[in-house]
Amino acid sequence: MSDLISRQAVLDIVDSYSESRSNVEDVTQDMISDILALPPVKQEPKTGHWIDSSNGWMCSECKWDNTFDTNYCPNCGAKMVEPQERSEG
């Protein structure tokens, strides 16, 4: 599995090097080193379920319409599970 890193953290690193040095090779190597040193971002796996819609199926997480039901939402990556039944109290 690939590491996840913050897009903003990478942009901040690139911005910090944008005018600091003239040697492109040194700047590139320094940026790569700094990016590799970024801590990974923790991401909890998403789960959702398909909702029957007029266009086929809609993801409960991102509301994306899909023409067929799959195990994962092709748009947001949520794993599709059966919806939890509400317990009556």
N, CA, C and O atoms as CSV, one atom per row, in Angstrom:
chain,resi,resn,atom,element,x,y,z
A,1,MET,N,N,0.840,-1.184,0.000
A,1,MET,CA,C,0.000,0.000,0.000
A,1,MET,C,C,0.881,1.241,0.000
A,1,MET,O,O,1.918,1.270,0.662
A,2,SER,N,N,0.479,2.245,-0.725
A,2,SER,CA,C,1.226,3.497,-0.810
A,2,SER,C,C,1.026,4.330,0.443
A,2,SER,O,O,-0.016,4.263,1.096
A,3,ASP,N,N,2.054,5.123,0.770
A,3,ASP,CA,C,1.920,6.069,1.871
A,3,ASP,C,C,1.017,7.220,1.441
A,3,ASP,O,O,1.013,7.613,0.275
A,4,LEU,N,N,0.272,7.744,2.368
A,4,LEU,CA,C,-0.522,8.941,2.127
A,4,LEU,C,C,0.176,10.105,2.804
A,4,LEU,O,O,0.586,10.002,3.960
A,5,ILE,N,N,0.314,11.221,2.082
A,5,ILE,CA,C,0.912,12.415,2.661
A,5,ILE,C,C,0.011,13.601,2.364
A,5,ILE,O,O,-0.834,13.547,1.470
A,6,SER,N,N,0.196,14.642,3.101
A,6,SER,CA,C,-0.617,15.844,2.950
A,6,SER,C,C,-0.204,16.624,1.711
A,6,SER,O,O,0.963,16.981,1.554
A,7,ARG,N,N,-1.161,16.886,0.836
A,7,ARG,CA,C,-0.909,17.682,-0.357
A,7,ARG,C,C,-0.394,19.067,0.042
A,7,ARG,O,O,0.525,19.591,-0.586
A,8,GLN,N,N,-0.982,19.656,1.080
A,8,GLN,CA,C,-0.558,20.985,1.512
A,8,GLN,C,C,0.876,20.971,2.023
A,8,GLN,O,O,1.621,21.923,1.794
A,9,ALA,N,N,1.269,19.911,2.708
A,9,ALA,CA,C,2.646,19.828,3.204
A,9,ALA,C,C,3.637,19.801,2.041
A,9,ALA,O,O,4.692,20.432,2.109
A,10,VAL,N,N,3.304,19.078,0.981
A,10,VAL,CA,C,4.179,19.036,-0.195
A,10,VAL,C,C,4.242,20.415,-0.859
A,10,VAL,O,O,5.321,20.879,-1.228
A,11,LEU,N,N,3.095,21.065,-1.008
A,11,LEU,CA,C,3.087,22.403,-1.608
A,11,LEU,C,C,3.907,23.382,-0.777
A,11,LEU,O,O,4.597,24.243,-1.325
A,12,ASP,N,N,3.831,23.252,0.537
A,12,ASP,CA,C,4.619,24.129,1.409
A,12,ASP,C,C,6.114,23.910,1.199
A,12,ASP,O,O,6.884,24.870,1.174
A,13,ILE,N,N,6.530,22.647,1.047
A,13,ILE,CA,C,7.945,22.351,0.807
A,13,ILE,C,C,8.380,22.940,-0.529
A,13,ILE,O,O,9.420,23.594,-0.609
A,14,VAL,N,N,7.596,22.716,-1.574
A,14,VAL,CA,C,7.942,23.247,-2.899
A,14,VAL,C,C,8.022,24.769,-2.846
A,14,VAL,O,O,8.938,25.364,-3.413
A,15,ASP,N,N,7.068,25.396,-2.169
A,15,ASP,CA,C,7.059,26.852,-2.057
A,15,ASP,C,C,8.297,27.351,-1.313
A,15,ASP,O,O,8.855,28.388,-1.672
A,16,SER,N,N,8.725,26.633,-0.294
A,16,SER,CA,C,9.891,27.083,0.478
A,16,SER,C,C,11.178,27.037,-0.347
A,16,SER,O,O,12.138,27.746,-0.044
A,17,TYR,N,N,11.198,26.203,-1.388
A,17,TYR,CA,C,12.379,26.107,-2.244
A,17,TYR,C,C,12.268,26.939,-3.518
A,17,TYR,O,O,13.232,27.015,-4.279
A,18,SER,N,N,11.143,27.550,-3.766
A,18,SER,CA,C,10.878,28.177,-5.061
A,18,SER,C,C,11.913,29.220,-5.479
A,18,SER,O,O,12.227,29.319,-6.665
A,19,GLU,N,N,12.444,29.988,-4.555
A,19,GLU,CA,C,13.428,31.018,-4.928
A,19,GLU,C,C,14.674,30.959,-4.055
A,19,GLU,O,O,15.462,31.904,-4.034
A,20,SER,N,N,14.857,29.858,-3.335
A,20,SER,CA,C,15.945,29.842,-2.360
A,20,SER,C,C,17.301,29.462,-2.946
A,20,SER,O,O,18.336,29.841,-2.397
A,21,ARG,N,N,17.312,28.717,-4.055
A,21,ARG,CA,C,18.598,28.266,-4.601
A,21,ARG,C,C,18.579,28.342,-6.114
A,21,ARG,O,O,17.516,28.303,-6.735
A,22,SER,N,N,19.766,28.451,-6.708
A,22,SER,CA,C,19.840,28.552,-8.154
A,22,SER,C,C,20.157,27.220,-8.829
A,22,SER,O,O,19.812,27.035,-9.996
A,23,ASN,N,N,20.801,26.292,-8.131
A,23,ASN,CA,C,21.165,25.009,-8.714
A,23,ASN,C,C,19.957,24.066,-8.673
A,23,ASN,O,O,19.566,23.594,-7.605
A,24,VAL,N,N,19.377,23.799,-9.833
A,24,VAL,CA,C,18.148,23.021,-9.928
A,24,VAL,C,C,18.340,21.606,-9.370
A,24,VAL,O,O,17.450,21.087,-8.697
A,25,GLU,N,N,19.475,20.984,-9.639
A,25,GLU,CA,C,19.698,19.618,-9.154
A,25,GLU,C,C,19.724,19.565,-7.631
A,25,GLU,O,O,19.135,18.665,-7.032
A,26,ASP,N,N,20.397,20.518,-7.006
A,26,ASP,CA,C,20.439,20.549,-5.544
A,26,ASP,C,C,19.047,20.778,-4.964
A,26,ASP,O,O,18.659,20.122,-3.998
A,27,VAL,N,N,18.298,21.704,-5.550
A,27,VAL,CA,C,16.953,22.009,-5.065
A,27,VAL,C,C,16.070,20.776,-5.191
A,27,VAL,O,O,15.343,20.432,-4.259
A,28,THR,N,N,16.130,20.113,-6.337
A,28,THR,CA,C,15.296,18.932,-6.562
A,28,THR,C,C,15.621,17.847,-5.546
A,28,THR,O,O,14.709,17.268,-4.956
A,29,GLN,N,N,16.882,17.565,-5.332
A,29,GLN,CA,C,17.266,16.523,-4.377
A,29,GLN,C,C,16.853,16.890,-2.953
A,29,GLN,O,O,16.401,16.033,-2.194
A,30,ASP,N,N,17.006,18.158,-2.595
A,30,ASP,CA,C,16.600,18.597,-1.253
A,30,ASP,C,C,15.088,18.486,-1.069
A,30,ASP,O,O,14.618,18.067,-0.011
A,31,MET,N,N,14.319,18.865,-2.109
A,31,MET,CA,C,12.861,18.754,-2.014
A,31,MET,C,C,12.443,17.290,-1.881
A,31,MET,O,O,11.579,16.956,-1.070
A,32,ILE,N,N,13.057,16.425,-2.680
A,32,ILE,CA,C,12.721,14.996,-2.596
A,32,ILE,C,C,13.020,14.469,-1.203
A,32,ILE,O,O,12.216,13.725,-0.641
A,33,SER,N,N,14.146,14.835,-0.644
A,33,SER,CA,C,14.495,14.392,0.715
A,33,SER,C,C,13.482,14.880,1.741
A,33,SER,O,O,13.068,14.127,2.622
A,34,ASP,N,N,13.085,16.149,1.624
A,34,ASP,CA,C,12.114,16.702,2.567
A,34,ASP,C,C,10.739,16.046,2.411
A,34,ASP,O,O,10.058,15.794,3.405
A,35,ILE,N,N,10.334,15.773,1.181
A,35,ILE,CA,C,9.038,15.121,0.952
A,35,ILE,C,C,9.058,13.702,1.509
A,35,ILE,O,O,8.091,13.267,2.135
A,36,LEU,N,N,10.148,12.981,1.287
A,36,LEU,CA,C,10.254,11.619,1.819
A,36,LEU,C,C,10.264,11.594,3.350
A,36,LEU,O,O,9.905,10.587,3.960
A,37,ALA,N,N,10.675,12.699,3.963
A,37,ALA,CA,C,10.717,12.772,5.424
A,37,ALA,C,C,9.359,13.117,6.042
A,37,ALA,O,O,9.201,13.044,7.261
A,38,LEU,N,N,8.372,13.492,5.210
A,38,LEU,CA,C,7.044,13.814,5.752
A,38,LEU,C,C,6.436,12.592,6.429
A,38,LEU,O,O,6.579,11.475,5.931
A,39,PRO,N,N,5.758,12.790,7.557
A,39,PRO,CA,C,5.114,11.649,8.209
A,39,PRO,C,C,3.894,11.203,7.404
A,39,PRO,O,O,3.213,12.033,6.802
A,40,PRO,N,N,3.615,9.901,7.389
A,40,PRO,CA,C,2.424,9.446,6.671
A,40,PRO,C,C,1.157,9.930,7.358
A,40,PRO,O,O,1.124,10.100,8.577
A,41,VAL,N,N,0.122,10.148,6.568
A,41,VAL,CA,C,-1.180,10.562,7.081
A,41,VAL,C,C,-1.995,9.304,7.331
A,41,VAL,O,O,-2.068,8.429,6.468
A,42,LYS,N,N,-2.601,9.208,8.490
A,42,LYS,CA,C,-3.462,8.072,8.802
A,42,LYS,C,C,-4.827,8.303,8.184
A,42,LYS,O,O,-5.411,9.377,8.327
A,43,GLN,N,N,-5.328,7.297,7.502
A,43,GLN,CA,C,-6.661,7.407,6.928
A,43,GLN,C,C,-7.441,6.159,7.290
A,43,GLN,O,O,-7.054,5.035,6.969
A,44,GLU,N,N,-8.544,6.392,7.965
A,44,GLU,CA,C,-9.418,5.288,8.321
A,44,GLU,C,C,-10.150,4.821,7.066
A,44,GLU,O,O,-10.590,5.642,6.261
A,45,PRO,N,N,-10.280,3.515,6.897
A,45,PRO,CA,C,-11.000,3.037,5.723
A,45,PRO,C,C,-12.464,3.471,5.771
A,45,PRO,O,O,-13.105,3.406,6.820
A,46,LYS,N,N,-12.982,3.910,4.633
A,46,LYS,CA,C,-14.376,4.339,4.536
A,46,LYS,C,C,-15.245,3.144,4.189
A,46,LYS,O,O,-14.846,2.270,3.419
A,47,THR,N,N,-16.419,3.117,4.759
A,47,THR,CA,C,-17.414,2.139,4.343
A,47,THR,C,C,-18.703,2.882,4.045
A,47,THR,O,O,-18.989,3.929,4.626
A,48,GLY,N,N,-19.460,2.327,3.140
A,48,GLY,CA,C,-20.739,2.911,2.776
A,48,GLY,C,C,-21.645,1.814,2.264
A,48,GLY,O,O,-21.352,0.628,2.413
A,49,HIS,N,N,-22.736,2.214,1.666
A,49,HIS,CA,C,-23.637,1.238,1.051
A,49,HIS,C,C,-24.289,1.881,-0.163
A,49,HIS,O,O,-24.372,3.105,-0.268
A,50,TRP,N,N,-24.747,1.041,-1.070
A,50,TRP,CA,C,-25.427,1.532,-2.260
A,50,TRP,C,C,-26.869,1.841,-1.925
A,50,TRP,O,O,-27.542,1.071,-1.240
A,51,ILE,N,N,-27.332,2.970,-2.413
A,51,ILE,CA,C,-28.723,3.382,-2.261
A,51,ILE,C,C,-29.360,3.298,-3.643
A,51,ILE,O,O,-28.833,3.846,-4.611
A,52,ASP,N,N,-30.487,2.616,-3.730
A,52,ASP,CA,C,-31.191,2.494,-5.006
A,52,ASP,C,C,-31.622,3.889,-5.454
A,52,ASP,O,O,-32.273,4.610,-4.698
A,53,SER,N,N,-31.263,4.271,-6.679
A,53,SER,CA,C,-31.637,5.592,-7.193
A,53,SER,C,C,-32.182,5.460,-8.605
A,53,SER,O,O,-32.136,4.382,-9.199
A,54,SER,N,N,-32.691,6.543,-9.130
A,54,SER,CA,C,-33.280,6.518,-10.473
A,54,SER,C,C,-32.235,6.236,-11.554
A,54,SER,O,O,-32.580,5.753,-12.632
A,55,ASN,N,N,-30.964,6.530,-11.279
A,55,ASN,CA,C,-29.885,6.278,-12.247
A,55,ASN,C,C,-29.203,4.940,-12.034
A,55,ASN,O,O,-28.270,4.612,-12.766
A,56,GLY,N,N,-29.633,4.163,-11.064
A,56,GLY,CA,C,-29.005,2.881,-10.748
A,56,GLY,C,C,-28.737,2.801,-9.259
A,56,GLY,O,O,-29.622,2.447,-8.481
A,57,TRP,N,N,-27.508,3.132,-8.859
A,57,TRP,CA,C,-27.102,3.070,-7.452
A,57,TRP,C,C,-26.356,4.334,-7.088
A,57,TRP,O,O,-25.614,4.877,-7.907
A,58,MET,N,N,-26.548,4.816,-5.854
A,58,MET,CA,C,-25.860,6.008,-5.377
A,58,MET,C,C,-25.072,5.639,-4.121
A,58,MET,O,O,-25.584,4.955,-3.234
A,59,CYS,N,N,-23.816,6.101,-4.056
A,59,CYS,CA,C,-22.957,5.853,-2.900
A,59,CYS,C,C,-23.457,6.668,-1.712
A,59,CYS,O,O,-23.717,7.864,-1.843
A,60,SER,N,N,-23.592,6.024,-0.556
A,60,SER,CA,C,-24.051,6.727,0.640
A,60,SER,C,C,-23.017,7.721,1.160
A,60,SER,O,O,-23.367,8.631,1.912
A,61,GLU,N,N,-21.748,7.564,0.773
A,61,GLU,CA,C,-20.685,8.443,1.267
A,61,GLU,C,C,-20.513,9.700,0.414
A,61,GLU,O,O,-20.497,10.809,0.949
A,62,CYS,N,N,-20.385,9.543,-0.901
A,62,CYS,CA,C,-20.085,10.700,-1.760
A,62,CYS,C,C,-21.240,11.083,-2.684
A,62,CYS,O,O,-21.146,12.054,-3.435
A,63,LYS,N,N,-22.324,10.319,-2.623
A,63,LYS,CA,C,-23.532,10.585,-3.430
A,63,LYS,C,C,-23.295,10.442,-4.933
A,63,LYS,O,O,-24.028,11.025,-5.731
A,64,TRP,N,N,-22.275,9.671,-5.324
A,64,TRP,CA,C,-21.961,9.452,-6.726
A,64,TRP,C,C,-22.876,8.382,-7.290
A,64,TRP,O,O,-23.101,7.359,-6.643
A,65,ASP,N,N,-23.407,8.600,-8.483
A,65,ASP,CA,C,-24.281,7.628,-9.139
A,65,ASP,C,C,-23.446,6.631,-9.926
A,65,ASP,O,O,-22.503,6.999,-10.627
A,66,ASN,N,N,-23.808,5.375,-9.798
A,66,ASN,CA,C,-23.138,4.278,-10.486
A,66,ASN,C,C,-24.220,3.453,-11.170
A,66,ASN,O,O,-25.310,3.297,-10.621
A,67,THR,N,N,-23.944,2.930,-12.337
A,67,THR,CA,C,-24.968,2.172,-13.049
A,67,THR,C,C,-25.094,0.738,-12.560
A,67,THR,O,O,-26.084,0.072,-12.864
A,68,PHE,N,N,-24.120,0.251,-11.814
A,68,PHE,CA,C,-24.209,-1.101,-11.259
A,68,PHE,C,C,-23.571,-1.131,-9.886
A,68,PHE,O,O,-22.718,-0.300,-9.572
A,69,ASP,N,N,-23.980,-2.083,-9.072
A,69,ASP,CA,C,-23.415,-2.119,-7.724
A,69,ASP,C,C,-22.123,-2.934,-7.734
A,69,ASP,O,O,-22.053,-4.020,-8.309
A,70,THR,N,N,-21.112,-2.380,-7.085
A,70,THR,CA,C,-19.788,-2.990,-7.003
A,70,THR,C,C,-19.394,-3.083,-5.529
A,70,THR,O,O,-20.107,-2.577,-4.662
A,71,ASN,N,N,-18.263,-3.726,-5.247
A,71,ASN,CA,C,-17.806,-3.868,-3.859
A,71,ASN,C,C,-17.212,-2.580,-3.292
A,71,ASN,O,O,-17.149,-2.406,-2.075
A,72,TYR,N,N,-16.776,-1.675,-4.178
A,72,TYR,CA,C,-16.184,-0.400,-3.779
A,72,TYR,C,C,-16.764,0.702,-4.649
A,72,TYR,O,O,-17.114,0.464,-5.805
A,73,CYS,N,N,-16.867,1.888,-4.111
A,73,CYS,CA,C,-17.308,3.034,-4.913
A,73,CYS,C,C,-16.148,3.471,-5.805
A,73,CYS,O,O,-15.072,3.782,-5.294
A,74,PRO,N,N,-16.338,3.502,-7.116
A,74,PRO,CA,C,-15.257,3.926,-8.007
A,74,PRO,C,C,-14.881,5.399,-7.838
A,74,PRO,O,O,-13.804,5.809,-8.270
A,75,ASN,N,N,-15.746,6.197,-7.220
A,75,ASN,CA,C,-15.480,7.621,-7.064
A,75,ASN,C,C,-14.690,7.927,-5.787
A,75,ASN,O,O,-13.665,8.607,-5.854
A,76,CYS,N,N,-15.142,7.442,-4.629
A,76,CYS,CA,C,-14.482,7.797,-3.358
A,76,CYS,C,C,-13.722,6.643,-2.713
A,76,CYS,O,O,-12.980,6.852,-1.753
A,77,GLY,N,N,-13.897,5.434,-3.228
A,77,GLY,CA,C,-13.153,4.290,-2.707
A,77,GLY,C,C,-13.766,3.616,-1.497
A,77,GLY,O,O,-13.169,2.691,-0.947
A,78,ALA,N,N,-14.945,4.053,-1.065
A,78,ALA,CA,C,-15.575,3.433,0.110
A,78,ALA,C,C,-15.911,1.975,-0.186
A,78,ALA,O,O,-16.398,1.642,-1.266
A,79,LYS,N,N,-15.642,1.113,0.793
A,79,LYS,CA,C,-16.023,-0.288,0.681
A,79,LYS,C,C,-17.527,-0.382,0.936
A,79,LYS,O,O,-18.032,0.138,1.931
A,80,MET,N,N,-18.222,-1.038,0.041
A,80,MET,CA,C,-19.673,-1.136,0.159
A,80,MET,C,C,-20.052,-2.329,1.029
A,80,MET,O,O,-19.647,-3.463,0.771
A,81,VAL,N,N,-20.835,-2.046,2.062
A,81,VAL,CA,C,-21.323,-3.070,2.977
A,81,VAL,C,C,-22.833,-2.941,3.057
A,81,VAL,O,O,-23.400,-1.948,2.601
A,82,GLU,N,N,-23.478,-3.926,3.627
A,82,GLU,CA,C,-24.926,-3.852,3.819
A,82,GLU,C,C,-25.228,-2.770,4.844
A,82,GLU,O,O,-24.516,-2.660,5.842
A,83,PRO,N,N,-26.265,-1.968,4.626
A,83,PRO,CA,C,-26.598,-0.936,5.615
A,83,PRO,C,C,-27.001,-1.572,6.942
A,83,PRO,O,O,-27.613,-2.640,6.970
A,84,GLN,N,N,-26.656,-0.912,8.028
A,84,GLN,CA,C,-27.019,-1.393,9.356
A,84,GLN,C,C,-28.535,-1.287,9.549
A,84,GLN,O,O,-29.139,-0.262,9.236
A,85,GLU,N,N,-29.116,-2.318,10.049
A,85,GLU,CA,C,-30.547,-2.257,10.323
A,85,GLU,C,C,-30.737,-1.469,11.606
A,85,GLU,O,O,-29.982,-1.637,12.563
A,86,ARG,N,N,-31.735,-0.619,11.625
A,86,ARG,CA,C,-32.022,0.178,12.831
A,86,ARG,C,C,-32.681,-0.716,13.861
A,86,ARG,O,O,-33.630,-1.443,13.564
A,87,SER,N,N,-32.166,-0.649,15.065
A,87,SER,CA,C,-32.793,-1.435,16.131
A,87,SER,C,C,-33.966,-0.655,16.708
A,87,SER,O,O,-33.871,0.545,16.967
A,88,GLU,N,N,-35.036,-1.342,16.896
A,88,GLU,CA,C,-36.216,-0.673,17.450
A,88,GLU,C,C,-36.165,-0.786,18.968
A,88,GLU,O,O,-35.968,-1.871,19.515
A,89,GLY,N,N,-36.346,0.352,19.645
A,89,GLY,CA,C,-36.206,0.352,21.086
A,89,GLY,C,C,-37.457,0.465,21.832
A,89,GLY,O,O,-37.443,0.474,23.063
